[in-house]
Amino acid sequence: MAPVQSKCMKRILWSDGEIKSLIRPTPKASPRVAVPQGAFQNIVSIPFRVIAYLAIHTFGIRLIYPGVLGVLQAVLEKGLLKGRTRLIEVYAGQRYKLKTVDGNSIDTMVLDRRSSYANGDTLVICCEGNAGFYEIGTVITPIEAGYSVIGWNHPGFGGSTGMPYPAQEQNAIDAVIQFAINILGFKVENIMLFGWSIGGYAVSWAAMTYPDIKSVVSNNTRFL
């Protein structure tokens, strides 16, 4: 299926500064007089900052999100295909590719059950863990409970492009929610968020950004 692109996916909802303030509010200025760092300290810290940058942008992100590893995806390939086929053929799921504001394509599975199940008017958006994929992930629980469901893969996972850095994770979940509201027509107050493990990061950001969300469930998320 061709990628789904719309104005709501392309629209930048916040400036970079506003996004940062949502994640980490700027602390109030201290009444104490700050002692400026010396030029020597700044120079000495440069190698460490370079090493930290290289580490997180090479092996670090892969340790945090092993789902981006090609070898893992190769091992799971048959299982992912089987799970995706089951969602489409058994549960009438529809697969979309959503375009984010930073140009990534997010592999998404939609099960719209508003006309066939009592709980169908409520949409559950599932956010998987650091080695999880919607094809074999948590979506089956709300599906069996009769809810409408959206599963999506982190940037760099499965059919999604990009890498799961914080900004790309935020843009991905934002595109999913905007798609649910503006294209599928779900009301924000009828949307539930479920996050497993590190998926709780996307859930917590979305909950702050969309305070009218119906409810939030985060399971096995250690950093919250």
C-alpha positions as CSV (number, residue, x, y, z in Angstrom):
1,M,0.0,0.0,0.0
2,A,1.3,3.4,-0.9
3,P,2.4,5.7,1.9
4,V,-0.4,7.8,3.4
5,Q,0.6,11.4,3.4
6,S,-1.5,14.3,4.5
7,K,-1.1,17.9,5.7
8,C,-1.5,16.9,9.3
9,M,1.5,14.6,9.0
10,K,3.6,17.4,7.5
11,R,2.6,20.2,9.9
12,I,5.1,21.1,12.5
13,L,3.1,21.5,15.7
14,W,5.8,22.9,18.0
15,S,9.1,24.6,17.6
16,D,12.2,22.7,18.9
17,G,12.3,25.0,21.9
18,E,8.7,24.2,22.8
19,I,9.3,20.5,22.5
20,K,12.3,20.6,24.7
21,S,10.4,22.6,27.3
22,L,7.7,19.9,27.4
23,I,10.3,17.2,28.1
24,R,12.4,19.1,30.5
25,P,11.0,22.4,31.9
26,T,13.6,25.1,32.2
27,P,14.4,25.5,35.9
28,K,13.9,28.9,37.5
29,A,16.9,31.1,37.8
30,S,18.8,30.6,41.1
31,P,19.2,33.7,43.3
32,R,22.8,32.7,43.8
33,V,25.5,34.2,41.5
34,A,26.6,31.4,39.1
35,V,30.3,30.8,38.8
36,P,31.2,30.8,35.1
37,Q,33.1,27.8,33.8
38,G,36.7,28.5,32.8
39,A,37.9,28.2,29.2
40,F,40.2,25.3,30.3
41,Q,37.2,23.3,31.6
42,N,35.4,23.8,28.3
43,I,38.4,22.7,26.3
44,V,39.0,19.6,28.5
45,S,35.4,18.5,28.2
46,I,35.3,18.6,24.3
47,P,36.9,15.1,23.8
48,F,34.4,13.6,26.3
49,R,31.5,15.2,24.5
50,V,32.7,14.0,21.2
51,I,33.2,10.4,22.5
52,A,29.7,10.5,24.1
53,Y,28.2,11.7,20.8
54,L,29.9,9.0,18.8
55,A,29.0,6.3,21.3
56,I,25.3,7.0,21.3
57,H,25.1,7.5,17.5
58,T,26.9,4.2,16.8
59,F,26.6,1.3,19.2
60,G,24.8,3.1,22.0
61,I,21.4,3.5,20.3
62,R,21.6,-0.2,19.3
63,L,22.2,-1.3,22.8
64,I,19.2,0.8,24.0
65,Y,17.0,-0.3,21.1
66,P,18.2,-3.8,19.9
67,G,15.1,-3.9,17.6
68,V,17.1,-1.8,15.1
69,L,19.7,-4.6,14.7
70,G,19.5,-6.1,11.2
71,V,20.5,-9.6,12.6
72,L,17.5,-9.5,15.0
73,Q,15.1,-8.5,12.3
74,A,16.5,-11.2,10.1
75,V,15.9,-13.8,12.8
76,L,12.4,-12.6,13.3
77,E,11.5,-12.0,9.7
78,K,9.3,-15.0,9.2
79,G,7.5,-14.4,12.6
80,L,6.9,-10.8,11.7
81,L,5.5,-11.7,8.3
82,K,3.2,-14.3,9.9
83,G,2.0,-11.9,12.6
84,R,1.3,-9.2,10.1
85,T,-0.6,-11.6,7.8
86,R,-2.7,-12.7,10.7
87,L,-3.6,-9.2,11.7
88,I,-4.7,-8.5,8.2
89,E,-6.5,-11.8,7.3
90,V,-7.9,-12.8,10.7
91,Y,-8.6,-9.4,12.2
92,A,-9.2,-7.3,9.1
93,G,-6.3,-5.0,9.8
94,Q,-5.1,-2.3,7.4
95,R,-1.4,-1.4,7.0
96,Y,-0.3,2.2,6.5
97,K,3.0,4.1,6.1
98,L,2.7,7.4,7.9
99,K,5.1,10.2,7.0
100,T,6.5,12.2,9.9
101,V,7.6,15.8,10.0
102,D,11.2,14.7,9.9
103,G,10.7,12.5,6.8
104,N,10.5,9.1,8.4
105,S,7.9,6.5,7.3
106,I,6.2,4.8,10.2
107,D,4.9,1.3,9.6
108,T,1.4,1.2,11.1
109,M,-1.4,-1.4,11.5
110,V,-4.9,-0.2,12.0
111,L,-7.9,-2.2,13.2
112,D,-11.0,0.0,13.1
113,R,-13.8,-1.8,14.9
114,R,-16.2,1.0,15.6
115,S,-19.0,-0.6,13.6
116,S,-18.6,-4.2,14.9
117,Y,-17.6,-4.2,18.6
118,A,-19.1,-2.6,21.7
119,N,-15.7,-1.3,22.7
120,G,-14.8,-0.3,19.1
121,D,-15.4,3.4,19.7
122,T,-12.3,3.4,22.0
123,L,-9.0,3.4,20.2
124,V,-5.9,1.8,21.9
125,I,-2.6,2.9,20.5
126,C,0.1,0.4,21.5
127,C,3.8,1.4,21.9
128,E,6.1,-1.6,22.0
129,G,9.3,-2.1,23.9
130,N,12.9,-1.8,22.8
131,A,12.9,-5.1,20.9
132,G,9.2,-5.3,20.2
133,F,7.2,-5.1,16.9
134,Y,3.5,-4.6,16.5
135,E,3.3,-7.8,14.4
136,I,4.2,-9.9,17.5
137,G,3.6,-7.4,20.3
138,T,1.0,-6.2,22.7
139,V,-1.7,-5.4,20.2
140,I,-3.4,-8.8,20.6
141,T,-4.6,-8.0,24.1
142,P,-6.8,-4.9,23.2
143,I,-7.8,-6.7,19.9
144,E,-9.2,-9.7,21.9
145,A,-11.0,-7.2,24.2
146,G,-12.9,-5.7,21.2
147,Y,-11.2,-2.3,21.0
148,S,-10.1,-0.5,17.9
149,V,-6.3,-0.7,17.8
150,I,-3.3,0.9,16.2
151,G,0.1,-0.7,16.4
152,W,3.2,1.0,15.0
153,N,6.9,0.2,14.8
154,H,9.6,2.5,16.3
155,P,11.8,4.3,13.7
156,G,14.3,1.8,12.3
157,F,12.1,-1.2,13.4
158,G,10.5,-3.5,10.7
159,G,9.1,-1.4,7.9
160,S,9.7,1.9,9.7
161,T,12.6,4.2,8.6
162,G,14.9,6.3,10.7
163,M,16.4,5.6,14.1
164,P,14.7,5.7,17.6
165,Y,16.3,8.8,18.9
166,P,14.0,10.9,21.2
167,A,13.0,13.5,18.7
168,Q,12.2,10.8,16.1
169,E,10.2,8.8,18.6
170,Q,8.2,11.9,19.5
171,N,7.5,12.7,15.8
172,A,6.4,9.1,15.2
173,I,3.8,8.9,18.0
174,D,2.6,12.4,17.1
175,A,2.0,11.3,13.5
176,V,0.1,8.2,14.7
177,I,-2.1,10.3,17.0
178,Q,-2.7,13.0,14.3
179,F,-3.6,10.2,11.8
180,A,-6.0,8.7,14.3
181,I,-7.7,12.1,15.0
182,N,-7.7,13.8,11.6
183,I,-7.8,10.9,9.1
184,L,-9.6,8.1,11.0
185,G,-11.8,10.4,12.9
186,F,-11.3,9.2,16.4
187,K,-12.0,11.7,19.2
188,V,-9.0,12.4,21.4
189,E,-11.0,11.7,24.5
190,N,-11.7,8.2,23.1
191,I,-8.0,7.3,22.7
192,M,-6.1,5.2,25.1
193,L,-2.3,4.8,25.2
194,F,-0.6,1.6,26.2
195,G,3.2,1.5,26.5
196,W,5.4,-1.6,27.2
197,S,8.8,-1.0,28.7
198,I,10.6,1.7,26.8
199,G,7.4,2.3,24.8
200,G,6.4,4.2,27.9
201,Y,8.6,7.1,26.7
202,A,6.4,7.7,23.7
203,V,3.3,7.2,25.8
204,S,4.5,9.8,28.5
205,W,5.4,12.4,25.8
206,A,2.0,11.9,24.1
207,A,0.2,12.1,27.4
208,M,1.8,15.5,28.1
209,T,1.1,16.7,24.6
210,Y,-2.5,15.5,24.4
211,P,-3.8,16.0,28.0
212,D,-7.4,15.1,26.9
213,I,-6.4,11.5,26.1
214,K,-8.8,9.1,27.8
215,S,-6.3,7.0,29.7
216,V,-2.7,5.9,29.8
217,V,-1.2,2.5,30.8
218,S,2.5,2.0,31.1
219,N,3.8,-1.4,32.0
220,N,7.3,-2.4,33.0
221,T,8.5,1.1,32.3
222,R,11.4,1.6,34.8
223,F,12.2,5.3,34.2
224,L,8.7,6.7,35.0
